[in-house]
Amino acid sequence: IERGMVYSSTNMVILACLCDDEIIIVENGVVSIGKSAFSNNDTLRSVILPPSVKYIENSAFSNCTNLETVNLSNSTQIIGEYAFSYCQSIKRIDLPSTIVYIGANSFRGCVNLESIELPQLMTSMEDGLLLGCEKLKNVKLPGVLVKIGKKSFSGCSRIEEIQLPDSLSIIDDYAFEKRRRC
């Protein structure tokens, strides 16, 4: 344990955050934000990740209701399932072009998210990716996108326009279902 952070034995993975800081600056050398490491932290407002972070594991920041800004590194490659789900204060998130995979329900219930540009290397939108993002207006999809998973945009009734790429061949059930709650 160092400054309220619990690390793996190699100090490359943050396993848990026991601090109540509003701003977290992750030290360079950390490669992964572990499963549920920051989940349910209601004091966290901002996270800055160094270039060494490549993976954000499942539920890493889920239900951080006051989290407003996340600065992902340009080395981030994978965002796990439910990673930022129910982060109700996020309005915008800038995803680096290095991301190749974003897990199911990663931004589910981010009710104040207004804008997102999915990384250009992403070929599949997993199920429920943006489910319940009620204020989402602007979405930019990657040109190589092949699949939009089940309920990916369910409840996103404020989207003004969305350009579907020519590469798209699968739109799963209820992908654009209009709902009030997630």
C-alpha positions as CSV (number, residue, x, y, z in Angstrom):
1,I,0.0,0.0,0.0
2,E,1.4,3.3,-1.1
3,R,-0.5,6.6,-0.8
4,G,-3.8,4.7,-0.4
5,M,-3.2,2.5,-3.5
6,V,-2.9,-1.3,-3.3
7,Y,-0.5,-2.6,-6.0
8,S,0.3,-6.0,-7.3
9,S,3.6,-7.6,-6.2
10,T,5.3,-6.1,-9.3
11,N,3.7,-2.7,-8.8
12,M,2.4,-2.9,-12.4
13,V,-1.3,-3.3,-11.5
14,I,-3.4,-1.1,-9.2
15,L,-5.6,-3.6,-7.3
16,A,-7.6,-1.1,-5.2
17,C,-7.8,2.5,-4.1
18,L,-8.3,3.1,-0.4
19,C,-7.9,6.9,-0.6
20,D,-10.6,9.6,-0.8
21,D,-8.7,12.0,-3.2
22,E,-10.7,13.9,-5.7
23,I,-7.8,13.8,-8.3
24,I,-5.8,10.7,-8.9
25,I,-2.5,10.8,-10.9
26,V,-1.4,7.3,-11.6
27,E,2.4,6.8,-11.5
28,N,4.3,5.9,-14.6
29,G,5.1,2.2,-14.6
30,V,1.6,1.0,-13.9
31,V,0.4,-1.1,-16.8
32,S,-3.1,-2.0,-15.7
33,I,-5.9,-0.6,-13.6
34,G,-7.2,-3.8,-12.0
35,K,-10.7,-5.1,-11.8
36,S,-13.0,-2.9,-9.7
37,A,-9.9,-1.0,-8.4
38,F,-11.7,2.4,-8.1
39,S,-15.3,1.2,-8.3
40,N,-17.9,2.9,-6.1
41,N,-15.5,5.7,-5.2
42,D,-17.9,8.7,-4.9
43,T,-15.2,11.3,-4.1
44,L,-13.1,10.7,-7.2
45,R,-13.5,13.6,-9.8
46,S,-10.5,13.2,-12.1
47,V,-8.1,10.5,-13.2
48,I,-4.9,11.0,-15.1
49,L,-3.2,7.9,-16.5
50,P,0.4,7.7,-17.6
51,P,1.7,6.4,-21.0
52,S,2.5,3.0,-19.3
53,V,-1.2,2.1,-18.8
54,K,-2.3,-0.3,-21.5
55,Y,-5.3,-2.0,-19.8
56,I,-8.3,-0.8,-17.9
57,E,-9.9,-4.0,-16.5
58,N,-13.5,-4.9,-15.9
59,S,-15.5,-2.4,-13.7
60,A,-12.3,-0.5,-12.9
61,F,-14.1,2.8,-12.4
62,S,-17.7,1.6,-12.3
63,N,-20.2,3.6,-10.3
64,C,-17.8,6.5,-9.6
65,T,-20.7,8.9,-9.7
66,N,-18.7,12.1,-9.4
67,L,-16.0,11.2,-11.9
68,E,-16.0,14.0,-14.5
69,T,-12.7,13.6,-16.4
70,V,-10.5,10.7,-17.4
71,N,-7.3,11.3,-19.2
72,L,-6.5,8.1,-20.9
73,S,-2.9,7.5,-22.1
74,N,-2.1,7.2,-25.8
75,S,-0.9,3.6,-25.0
76,T,-4.3,2.3,-23.7
77,Q,-5.3,-0.7,-25.8
78,I,-8.1,-2.4,-23.9
79,I,-11.0,-1.2,-21.8
80,G,-12.8,-4.0,-20.0
81,E,-16.5,-4.7,-19.4
82,Y,-18.4,-2.1,-17.3
83,A,-15.1,-0.1,-16.9
84,F,-16.9,3.3,-16.7
85,S,-20.5,2.1,-16.2
86,Y,-22.7,4.4,-14.2
87,C,-20.1,7.2,-14.0
88,Q,-22.9,9.7,-14.1
89,S,-20.8,12.9,-14.2
90,I,-18.8,12.2,-17.3
91,K,-19.9,14.4,-20.2
92,R,-17.2,13.6,-22.6
93,I,-14.4,11.1,-22.9
94,D,-11.6,11.2,-25.3
95,L,-10.6,7.7,-26.4
96,P,-7.1,7.4,-27.9
97,S,-6.7,5.8,-31.3
98,T,-4.6,3.0,-29.8
99,I,-7.7,1.3,-28.3
100,V,-8.6,-1.9,-30.1
101,Y,-11.3,-3.3,-27.8
102,I,-13.9,-1.8,-25.5
103,G,-15.9,-4.4,-23.5
104,A,-19.6,-4.7,-23.1
105,N,-21.5,-2.1,-21.1
106,S,-18.3,0.0,-20.6
107,F,-20.2,3.3,-20.6
108,R,-23.6,1.9,-19.6
109,G,-25.6,4.4,-17.5
110,C,-23.3,7.4,-18.1
111,V,-26.4,9.5,-18.3
112,N,-24.6,12.8,-18.8
113,L,-22.2,11.6,-21.6
114,E,-22.9,14.0,-24.5
115,S,-20.2,13.1,-27.0
116,I,-17.9,10.1,-27.9
117,E,-15.7,9.3,-30.8
118,L,-14.9,5.6,-30.9
119,P,-11.3,4.6,-31.8
120,Q,-10.5,4.0,-35.5
121,L,-9.1,0.5,-34.8
122,M,-12.3,-0.8,-33.2
123,T,-14.2,-3.3,-35.3
124,S,-16.9,-4.3,-32.9
125,M,-19.2,-2.4,-30.5
126,E,-19.9,-4.9,-27.7
127,D,-23.4,-5.3,-26.2
128,G,-24.8,-2.4,-24.2
129,L,-21.7,-0.2,-24.8
130,L,-23.6,3.1,-24.5
131,L,-26.8,1.7,-23.1
132,G,-28.7,4.4,-21.1
133,C,-26.5,7.3,-22.1
134,E,-29.6,9.6,-22.2
135,K,-27.9,12.8,-23.1
136,L,-25.6,11.4,-25.8
137,K,-25.9,13.6,-28.9
138,N,-22.7,13.2,-30.9
139,V,-21.3,9.8,-31.9
140,K,-18.5,9.1,-34.3
141,L,-18.1,5.5,-35.4
142,P,-14.8,4.0,-36.7
143,G,-14.6,3.4,-40.5
144,V,-13.7,-0.3,-39.9
145,L,-16.7,-1.1,-37.6
146,V,-18.3,-4.4,-38.5
147,K,-20.7,-5.0,-35.6
148,I,-23.0,-3.0,-33.4
149,G,-23.9,-5.2,-30.5
150,K,-27.2,-5.7,-28.7
151,K,-28.6,-2.6,-27.0
152,S,-25.4,-0.6,-27.8
153,F,-27.4,2.6,-28.2
154,S,-30.5,1.6,-26.2
155,G,-32.0,4.6,-24.5
156,C,-29.8,7.1,-26.4
157,S,-32.8,9.0,-27.7
158,R,-31.0,12.4,-28.2
159,I,-28.5,11.2,-30.8
160,E,-28.8,13.9,-33.6
161,E,-27.1,12.0,-36.3
162,I,-24.9,8.9,-36.7
163,Q,-23.0,7.9,-39.8
164,L,-22.9,4.1,-40.3
165,P,-19.7,3.0,-42.0
166,D,-19.8,0.9,-45.2
167,S,-17.9,-1.9,-43.3
168,L,-20.9,-2.4,-41.0
169,S,-22.5,-5.8,-41.6
170,I,-24.1,-6.7,-38.2
171,I,-26.6,-4.7,-36.2
172,D,-27.8,-6.8,-33.3
173,D,-31.2,-6.9,-31.6
174,Y,-32.4,-3.7,-29.9
175,A,-29.2,-1.8,-30.9
176,F,-31.1,1.4,-31.2
177,E,-34.0,0.7,-28.9
178,K,-35.5,3.8,-27.4
179,R,-35.9,3.5,-23.7
180,R,-36.1,5.8,-20.7
181,R,-34.0,3.8,-18.2
182,C,-31.2,1.3,-18.5
